Amino acid sequence: MKELVVISGKGGTGKTCLTAAFSSLAENKVLCDADVDASDLHLIADPKVRVCNDFQAGHTAVISKNRCSACGLCRDLCRWGAINEDFEVDGITCDGCGVCVYFCPEKAIDFPLNTCGQWFISDTRFGPMVHARLGIAEENSGKLVSLVRQEAKKIGEENNLDIILTDGPPGIGCPVIATIGGANAVLIVAEPTVSGFHDMERVARLAAHFNVPALICINKFDLNLDLSRRIEILAKEKGLSCIGRIPFDPIFIRAMVQARTITEYAPRSNVVQAVKRIWDQVLLNMGLRQHTLSPLQTAGQTII
């Protein structure tokens, strides 16, 4: 079983739409939404939740008034100013470092585990899906990403599936690092804008640092042909495969409004044919044998 992670250097490049399209093309797969801070693959996949679990990580100090002697040591030690004059802890300001708990002479401070969100195992029309929802302003998203990926891997192994399709978070931070580590390949969805070019370069460096093979496709390539060419040149310089272009088309928006993938909404459109060619190139690069185009169709197209 192999894992493809679809990522982008910045938000809004179309990676979730592309992942959803792949989910309707792929066979024997499990879906994984690792963008736990702002998950949205469920908006298209329409999952029916089978299993729901709380995600717990990190701690917040809680002062017991019955045991507290009001000595003030915890307030002096707290670098975050999270304890007020009434010896109450502000749960938002508290960083969970535990200094107050360790040094309290009365042992009057409890340190319970936080419930930060939930994670789910669901059924979709495309197959099983593992996804999560992190609470507002909660931390430890990297841990939740790792948990979601582990559960997706378990499902894949138990059902003898071929591929995990993972919708990754944007950027280069902790959640992205937790998402791409150990993956067989990442597909970087780039867009031909100045910020898109810059952020694509950063996430490509991140993938290289962790020795994860990276593929690149350009979404909305025809909005700026000069920048699209610069992306292709950069990919070539770094030894990366630029496996396709997707033209700009408002049909993507219309498909999302209907909660459908582009392949379901407009299966004969030029955009879908471009997506299918990219998917075939992904499979080819990953050594998988699932084809969406006939040999004649594939031969008649030029891949970048």
C-alpha positions as CSV (number, residue, x, y, z in Angstrom):
1,M,0.0,0.0,0.0
2,K,1.2,3.5,-0.9
3,E,0.3,7.0,0.2
4,L,0.0,10.1,-1.9
5,V,-0.2,13.4,-0.1
6,V,-1.6,16.4,-2.0
7,I,-0.2,19.6,-0.6
8,S,0.4,23.2,-1.6
9,G,2.7,26.0,-0.4
10,K,-0.3,28.2,0.3
11,G,-4.1,27.9,0.7
12,G,-6.5,28.3,-2.2
13,T,-4.6,26.5,-4.9
14,G,-7.2,23.8,-5.4
15,K,-5.6,20.9,-3.7
16,T,-8.8,19.7,-2.0
17,C,-10.8,19.9,-5.2
18,L,-8.0,17.9,-6.9
19,T,-7.9,15.3,-4.1
20,A,-11.7,14.9,-4.3
21,A,-11.4,14.4,-8.1
22,F,-8.7,11.8,-7.5
23,S,-11.0,10.0,-5.0
24,S,-13.6,9.4,-7.7
25,L,-10.9,8.1,-10.1
26,A,-8.9,5.9,-7.8
27,E,-9.6,2.3,-7.0
28,N,-9.1,0.4,-3.7
29,K,-8.3,3.5,-1.7
30,V,-8.9,5.1,1.7
31,L,-9.3,8.8,2.0
32,C,-7.5,10.8,4.7
33,D,-8.1,14.5,5.4
34,A,-5.0,15.7,7.2
35,D,-5.9,19.4,7.0
36,V,-7.3,19.2,10.5
37,D,-7.1,22.9,11.3
38,A,-9.5,23.7,8.4
39,S,-10.7,20.4,7.0
40,D,-13.1,20.7,4.1
41,L,-12.8,17.4,2.1
42,H,-16.0,16.3,3.9
43,L,-18.0,19.1,2.1
44,I,-17.6,17.1,-1.1
45,A,-17.2,13.6,0.2
46,D,-20.4,13.8,2.4
47,P,-19.1,11.3,4.9
48,K,-21.4,9.2,7.1
49,V,-19.7,8.9,10.4
50,R,-19.3,5.4,11.8
51,V,-16.8,6.0,14.6
52,C,-16.3,9.3,16.6
53,N,-13.5,9.7,19.1
54,D,-12.3,12.6,21.2
55,F,-8.8,13.9,20.5
56,Q,-6.9,14.7,23.7
57,A,-3.5,16.5,23.9
58,G,-1.8,19.1,26.0
59,H,-2.7,20.3,29.5
60,T,-4.2,23.3,31.2
61,A,-3.6,24.2,34.8
62,V,-6.6,24.3,37.2
63,I,-6.2,25.7,40.8
64,S,-8.2,24.0,43.5
65,K,-9.4,26.8,45.9
66,N,-9.8,24.2,48.7
67,R,-6.1,23.4,48.7
68,C,-4.7,26.8,47.6
69,S,-3.0,28.9,50.3
70,A,-2.7,31.9,48.1
71,C,1.0,32.1,48.6
72,G,1.4,33.7,45.1
73,L,4.3,31.6,43.9
74,C,2.4,30.3,40.9
75,R,1.7,33.9,39.8
76,D,5.3,34.8,40.2
77,L,6.5,31.9,38.1
78,C,3.9,32.1,35.3
79,R,5.6,33.8,32.4
80,W,2.3,34.0,30.5
81,G,0.4,36.0,33.1
82,A,-2.3,33.3,33.0
83,I,-3.2,33.4,36.8
84,N,-5.2,36.3,38.0
85,E,-5.3,37.9,41.5
86,D,-8.1,35.5,42.5
87,F,-5.9,32.5,41.6
88,E,-8.0,31.5,38.6
89,V,-6.3,30.3,35.5
90,D,-7.1,31.8,32.1
91,G,-7.4,28.6,29.9
92,I,-6.6,30.6,26.7
93,T,-3.5,32.3,28.1
94,C,-2.2,29.2,29.9
95,D,0.5,27.6,27.7
96,G,0.4,24.2,29.5
97,C,4.0,24.3,30.5
98,G,3.4,22.8,34.0
99,V,5.8,25.1,36.0
100,C,3.1,26.1,38.4
101,V,2.0,22.5,38.9
102,Y,5.6,21.4,39.7
103,F,6.5,24.2,42.1
104,C,3.2,24.6,44.0
105,P,4.0,23.9,47.7
106,E,0.4,22.9,48.5
107,K,0.0,20.6,45.4
108,A,-3.1,22.6,44.8
109,I,-2.9,22.7,41.0
110,D,-4.4,20.0,38.8
111,F,-3.2,19.5,35.3
112,P,-5.9,17.7,33.3
113,L,-5.5,16.6,29.7
114,N,-7.3,18.8,27.2
115,T,-9.9,17.6,24.8
116,C,-8.9,19.5,21.6
117,G,-11.2,18.1,19.0
118,Q,-12.6,14.9,17.5
119,W,-11.5,12.4,14.8
120,F,-13.8,10.3,12.7
121,I,-13.9,7.1,10.6
122,S,-16.6,7.5,8.0
123,D,-18.1,5.9,4.9
124,T,-18.3,7.9,1.7
125,R,-19.5,7.1,-1.9
126,F,-15.8,6.8,-2.7
127,G,-14.9,4.5,0.1
128,P,-13.7,4.8,3.7
129,M,-12.5,8.1,5.0
130,V,-10.6,9.2,8.1
131,H,-10.9,12.9,9.1
132,A,-10.9,15.2,12.1
133,R,-12.0,18.5,13.5
134,L,-9.7,20.5,15.7
135,G,-11.3,22.9,18.2
136,I,-11.2,26.6,17.7
137,A,-7.7,28.0,18.7
138,E,-6.6,24.6,19.8
139,E,-3.0,23.4,19.4
140,N,-1.3,20.0,18.8
141,S,-2.6,19.8,15.2
142,G,0.6,17.8,14.3
143,K,-0.3,15.1,16.7
144,L,-3.9,14.9,15.4
145,V,-2.5,14.7,11.8
146,S,-0.3,11.7,12.8
147,L,-3.3,10.0,14.5
148,V,-5.5,10.5,11.4
149,R,-2.8,9.1,9.1
150,Q,-2.2,6.1,11.4
151,E,-5.9,5.2,11.4
152,A,-6.1,5.5,7.6
153,K,-3.1,3.2,7.3
154,K,-4.8,0.7,9.6
155,I,-7.9,0.7,7.4
156,G,-5.8,0.3,4.3
157,E,-3.9,-2.7,5.7
158,E,-7.0,-4.4,7.1
159,N,-8.8,-4.1,3.8
160,N,-5.8,-4.8,1.6
161,L,-6.2,-1.4,-0.2
162,D,-3.7,0.0,-2.7
163,I,-3.4,3.6,-1.8
164,I,-4.1,6.2,0.8
165,L,-5.2,9.5,-0.7
166,T,-4.3,12.3,1.8
167,D,-5.5,15.9,1.5
168,G,-2.7,17.7,3.3
169,P,-2.6,21.2,4.9
170,P,-1.0,24.2,3.2
171,G,2.2,25.8,4.1
172,I,5.4,24.3,5.6
173,G,4.6,24.2,9.4
174,C,4.2,21.4,11.9
175,P,1.0,19.9,10.4
176,V,2.6,19.7,6.9
177,I,5.7,18.0,8.4
178,A,3.5,15.5,10.2
179,T,1.6,14.9,7.0
180,I,4.4,14.2,4.5
181,G,6.8,12.2,6.7
182,G,6.9,8.6,5.5
183,A,4.7,9.2,2.4
184,N,5.5,7.6,-0.9
185,A,5.0,10.8,-2.9
186,V,3.6,14.3,-2.6
187,L,1.8,16.2,-5.3
188,I,2.4,19.9,-5.0
189,V,-0.5,21.9,-6.4
190,A,1.0,25.2,-7.6
191,E,-0.7,28.3,-9.0
192,P,0.8,30.9,-11.3
193,T,1.0,33.8,-8.9
194,V,4.0,35.5,-7.2
195,S,3.0,34.1,-3.8
196,G,2.1,30.7,-5.3
197,F,5.5,30.4,-7.0
198,H,7.4,31.4,-3.8
199,D,5.4,29.1,-1.5
200,M,5.7,26.2,-4.0
201,E,9.4,26.5,-3.9
202,R,9.4,26.4,0.0
203,V,7.2,23.3,0.2
204,A,9.4,21.6,-2.5
205,R,12.4,22.2,-0.3
206,L,10.6,20.8,2.7
207,A,9.7,17.6,0.8
208,A,13.4,17.3,-0.3
209,H,14.6,17.7,3.2
210,F,12.5,14.7,4.3
211,N,13.4,12.7,1.2
212,V,9.8,12.5,-0.1
213,P,9.5,12.3,-3.9
214,A,7.7,15.4,-5.1
215,L,5.5,15.9,-8.2
216,I,4.1,19.2,-9.4
217,C,1.0,20.2,-11.2
218,I,-0.1,23.7,-12.1
219,N,-3.7,24.7,-11.5
220,K,-5.2,27.6,-13.4
221,F,-2.1,27.7,-15.5
222,D,-3.5,29.9,-18.2
223,L,-4.1,32.9,-15.9
224,N,-0.4,33.7,-16.1
225,L,1.6,31.8,-18.7
226,D,4.9,33.5,-17.8
227,L,4.7,32.4,-14.2
228,S,3.6,28.9,-15.3
229,R,6.7,28.6,-17.4
230,R,8.8,29.8,-14.4
231,I,7.3,27.1,-12.3
232,E,8.2,24.5,-14.9
233,I,11.7,25.8,-15.2
234,L,12.2,25.7,-11.4
235,A,10.8,22.2,-11.3
236,K,13.3,21.1,-14.0
237,E,16.2,22.8,-12.1
238,K,15.3,20.9,-8.9
239,G,14.8,17.6,-10.7
240,L,11.1,17.5,-10.0
241,S,8.5,16.1,-12.4
242,C,5.9,18.7,-13.5
243,I,3.2,16.2,-14.5
244,G,0.4,18.4,-15.9
245,R,-1.5,21.6,-16.2
246,I,-5.1,22.4,-15.4
247,P,-6.8,25.3,-17.1
248,F,-8.9,27.9,-15.2
249,D,-12.6,27.0,-15.4
250,P,-15.5,28.2,-13.2
251,I,-17.0,24.8,-13.6
252,F,-14.9,23.8,-10.5
253,I,-17.0,26.3,-8.4
254,R,-20.3,25.0,-9.8
255,A,-19.3,21.5,-8.9
256,M,-18.4,22.5,-5.4
257,V,-21.7,24.3,-4.9
258,Q,-23.4,21.0,-5.8
259,A,-21.1,19.1,-3.4
260,R,-19.7,17.0,-6.3
261,T,-16.3,16.3,-7.6
262,I,-15.4,17.8,-11.0
263,T,-15.2,14.3,-12.4
264,E,-18.8,13.7,-11.3
265,Y,-20.2,17.0,-12.3
266,A,-18.7,17.4,-15.8
267,P,-17.1,14.1,-16.8
268,R,-16.6,15.1,-20.5
269,S,-15.1,18.5,-19.8
270,N,-11.6,19.5,-20.8
271,V,-10.7,20.2,-17.2
272,V,-11.6,16.6,-16.3
273,Q,-9.5,15.2,-19.1
274,A,-6.5,17.3,-17.7
275,V,-7.2,15.9,-14.2
276,K,-7.3,12.4,-15.5
277,R,-4.0,12.8,-17.3
278,I,-2.4,14.1,-14.1
279,W,-3.8,11.1,-12.2
280,D,-2.4,8.7,-14.7
281,Q,1.0,10.3,-14.3
282,V,0.7,10.1,-10.5
283,L,0.0,6.4,-10.8
284,L,2.9,5.9,-13.3
285,N,5.3,7.7,-11.0
286,M,4.1,5.7,-7.9
287,G,4.3,2.3,-9.7
288,L,0.5,1.7,-9.5
289,R,-1.6,0.2,-12.3
290,Q,-4.9,2.0,-12.5
291,H,-5.7,3.9,-15.7
292,T,-8.4,6.4,-16.4
293,L,-7.6,7.1,-20.0
294,S,-7.2,4.7,-22.9
295,P,-3.7,4.3,-24.4
296,L,-4.9,6.2,-27.5
297,Q,-6.0,9.2,-25.4
298,T,-2.8,9.2,-23.3
299,A,-0.6,9.0,-26.4
300,G,-2.4,12.0,-28.0
301,Q,-1.5,14.3,-25.0
302,T,1.7,16.1,-24.2
303,I,2.7,16.0,-20.6
304,I,5.0,18.7,-19.4
